[in-house]
Amino acid sequence: MLRLLRRHSSLLIILSIGLVSGSLVWVLHGPEAFRRALGVAWGVFLTVLPALLAGLLLAGSLKQLIPPGALAKWMGAESGTRGLLVATLCGMAMPGGPMAAFPLVLVLAQAGADRGALIAFIVAWALNGFQRVLVWEVPLLGADFALLRFLCGLPLSVIAGAVARRLPIAWVPPGSAAGGRA
């Protein structure tokens, strides 16, 4: 039971917040406002669903294509700084939002990437993704500022990955062979 609660704690927290806020809408503004809130939630769900399905399909396909342990040489614990740089480049090249990136991170973990490489991937994706820089920053902030921000953020993913490798926090990817021991 404890394992189930730990694995789904964020779902339970979000569900609790949703139930409390939905109840408040019902009590303060009535059932019609609650129905409108459900309509808005349904619209958001339909907007997010295609990206979610695409991200899950990508992750599932990669899980079938990449055998377990295949990435250990390139992004595993013994890959050193090269592994962090590879993960950083992959993260910067990853298009899409969290519905595509996070399922891919799980597949990379199950295929042998260590936590330092995964942290480097996520930081590079979030901070220096090419799509974000080219689509948002250059047009809105100008090329000079976008380049300055990109260069300042460039080393951060490698630093974060190196720190993650040294922190004494145990982590086993969900669904991995060792995941049953967590």
C-alpha positions as CSV (number, residue, x, y, z in Angstrom):
1,M,0.0,0.0,0.0
2,L,2.8,2.4,0.9
3,R,4.5,1.7,-2.5
4,L,1.2,2.5,-4.3
5,L,0.8,5.7,-2.4
6,R,4.4,6.8,-3.1
7,R,4.1,5.9,-6.8
8,H,0.8,7.8,-7.2
9,S,1.2,10.5,-4.6
10,S,1.1,13.4,-7.2
11,L,-2.1,12.0,-8.7
12,L,-3.7,11.8,-5.2
13,I,-2.6,15.3,-4.4
14,I,-3.9,16.8,-7.7
15,L,-7.1,14.7,-7.3
16,S,-7.6,16.0,-3.8
17,I,-7.0,19.6,-4.9
18,G,-9.4,19.2,-7.8
19,L,-12.1,17.7,-5.6
20,V,-11.8,20.5,-3.0
21,S,-11.8,23.3,-5.7
22,G,-14.7,21.6,-7.5
23,S,-16.7,21.4,-4.3
24,L,-15.9,25.1,-3.6
25,V,-17.2,26.1,-7.1
26,W,-20.4,24.0,-6.5
27,V,-21.0,25.6,-3.0
28,L,-20.0,29.2,-3.9
29,H,-21.4,29.4,-7.4
30,G,-23.8,26.6,-7.9
31,P,-24.1,23.5,-10.1
32,E,-24.1,25.4,-13.4
33,A,-20.7,27.0,-12.7
34,F,-19.5,23.5,-11.8
35,R,-20.8,22.2,-15.1
36,R,-18.9,25.0,-16.9
37,A,-15.7,24.1,-15.0
38,L,-16.1,20.5,-16.1
39,G,-16.6,21.8,-19.7
40,V,-13.4,23.8,-19.5
41,A,-11.5,20.8,-18.0
42,W,-12.8,18.6,-20.9
43,G,-11.6,21.1,-23.4
44,V,-8.1,21.2,-21.9
45,F,-8.1,17.4,-21.8
46,L,-9.0,17.2,-25.5
47,T,-6.3,19.8,-26.3
48,V,-3.6,17.8,-24.4
49,L,-4.7,14.3,-25.4
50,P,-2.9,14.2,-28.9
51,A,0.4,15.3,-27.4
52,L,0.1,12.9,-24.6
53,L,-0.7,10.0,-26.9
54,A,2.2,10.9,-29.2
55,G,4.6,11.1,-26.3
56,L,3.4,7.7,-25.0
57,L,3.7,6.2,-28.4
58,L,7.2,7.6,-28.8
59,A,8.2,6.2,-25.4
60,G,6.6,2.8,-26.1
61,S,8.2,2.5,-29.5
62,L,11.6,3.5,-28.2
63,K,11.3,0.9,-25.4
64,Q,10.8,-1.8,-28.1
65,L,13.6,-0.5,-30.2
66,I,16.2,0.1,-27.5
67,P,17.2,-3.0,-25.6
68,P,17.8,-2.7,-21.8
69,G,21.4,-1.6,-21.1
70,A,22.0,-0.4,-24.7
71,L,22.6,3.2,-23.6
72,A,25.0,2.4,-20.7
73,K,28.0,3.0,-22.9
74,W,26.8,6.4,-24.1
75,M,24.8,7.7,-21.1
76,G,25.5,5.3,-18.2
77,A,27.4,5.9,-15.0
78,E,30.7,5.0,-16.5
79,S,30.3,7.3,-19.5
80,G,31.7,10.3,-17.6
81,T,31.5,13.8,-19.0
82,R,30.9,12.4,-22.5
83,G,27.7,10.9,-21.3
84,L,26.5,14.2,-19.8
85,L,27.4,16.0,-23.1
86,V,25.5,13.4,-25.1
87,A,22.5,13.7,-22.8
88,T,22.7,17.5,-23.0
89,L,22.7,17.5,-26.8
90,C,19.8,15.0,-26.9
91,G,17.9,17.2,-24.5
92,M,18.5,20.3,-26.5
93,A,17.3,18.5,-29.7
94,M,14.1,17.1,-28.1
95,P,11.1,18.9,-29.4
96,G,7.8,19.1,-27.6
97,G,6.5,19.5,-24.1
98,P,6.6,17.4,-21.0
99,M,4.2,14.8,-22.5
100,A,6.9,13.8,-25.0
101,A,10.0,14.5,-22.9
102,F,9.3,12.7,-19.6
103,P,8.1,9.4,-21.1
104,L,11.3,9.4,-23.1
105,V,13.4,10.1,-19.9
106,L,11.8,7.0,-18.4
107,V,12.7,4.9,-21.5
108,L,16.3,6.2,-21.5
109,A,16.5,5.3,-17.8
110,Q,15.3,1.8,-18.4
111,A,17.7,1.4,-21.4
112,G,20.8,2.2,-19.2
113,A,21.1,5.9,-18.9
114,D,22.1,6.9,-15.3
115,R,20.5,9.6,-13.2
116,G,23.2,12.2,-14.0
117,A,22.6,11.8,-17.7
118,L,18.8,12.0,-17.2
119,I,19.1,15.2,-15.1
120,A,21.4,16.7,-17.9
121,F,18.8,15.7,-20.5
122,I,15.9,17.3,-18.6
123,V,17.8,20.5,-17.7
124,A,19.0,20.9,-21.3
125,W,15.5,20.2,-22.7
126,A,13.9,22.7,-20.3
127,L,16.5,25.4,-20.5
128,N,18.2,25.3,-23.9
129,G,15.8,23.4,-26.2
130,F,16.4,24.4,-29.8
131,Q,12.7,24.6,-30.4
132,R,12.2,27.0,-27.5
133,V,15.1,29.2,-28.5
134,L,14.2,29.4,-32.2
135,V,10.4,29.7,-31.9
136,W,10.1,31.9,-28.8
137,E,13.2,33.6,-27.7
138,V,14.8,34.8,-31.0
139,P,11.5,36.3,-32.3
140,L,10.4,37.8,-29.0
141,L,13.7,38.8,-27.3
142,G,16.0,39.2,-30.3
143,A,18.9,37.1,-31.5
144,D,21.5,38.8,-29.3
145,F,19.7,38.3,-26.0
146,A,18.6,34.7,-27.0
147,L,22.2,33.8,-27.8
148,L,23.4,35.4,-24.5
149,R,20.8,33.5,-22.5
150,F,21.6,30.2,-24.4
151,L,25.3,30.5,-23.8
152,C,24.8,31.3,-20.1
153,G,22.6,28.3,-19.7
154,L,24.7,25.9,-21.7
155,P,27.0,24.6,-18.9
156,L,24.2,24.2,-16.4
157,S,22.9,20.8,-17.6
158,V,26.4,19.3,-17.4
159,I,26.9,20.7,-13.9
160,A,23.4,19.5,-12.8
161,G,24.2,16.0,-14.2
162,A,27.5,15.9,-12.4
163,V,25.9,17.0,-9.1
164,A,23.2,14.4,-9.6
165,R,25.7,11.6,-9.9
166,R,27.3,12.6,-6.6
167,L,24.2,13.0,-4.5
168,P,23.5,10.0,-2.2
169,I,19.9,9.6,-3.2
170,A,18.8,6.1,-4.2
171,W,16.6,6.0,-7.3
172,V,15.5,3.1,-9.4
173,P,13.5,3.8,-12.6
174,P,9.9,2.6,-12.4
175,G,9.4,-0.5,-14.5
176,S,13.0,-1.5,-14.6
177,A,14.2,-5.0,-13.6
178,A,15.4,-3.6,-10.2
179,G,12.2,-1.6,-9.7
180,G,10.6,-4.3,-7.6
181,R,13.1,-3.7,-4.8
182,A,12.5,0.0,-4.4
